[in-house]
């Protein structure tokens, strides 16, 4: 059902993955050049793919098992994004000089937390449906 709490979690995760990388910077280089997700095509593709998976998962509410699997795929994708962001920030040229990590580095972590909460709610719904089926 679309009015469940997992839908709210998935909508917020979609906004975090699909909208916020364009607003918040990922990092700032030593010569004060600000790097956004638009500047890194692979990271941009990862954020967009994560948002599409989250949005797809919202409309799979009739099939909770596939919704659960899609959320797990989105969690794995966000872990890969997080690894790519950390790797990219640690290999900045001139790292010994001043360079700043932006709040965009934490967006995959926020998305992972929201997806885990959505999966917990989906699991709770699935257990409720199974317990009702047992009573019949």
Secondary structure, DSSP 8 states (H G I E B T S, - for coil): -TTSHHHHHHHHHHHHHHTGGGTS-SEE-TT--EE-GGG-HHHHHHHHHHHHHHHHHHTTTT-HHHHHHHHHHHHHHHHHHHHHHHHHHHT-TTTTS--EE-GGGGHHHHHHHHHHHHHHHHHHHHHHHHHHHHH-
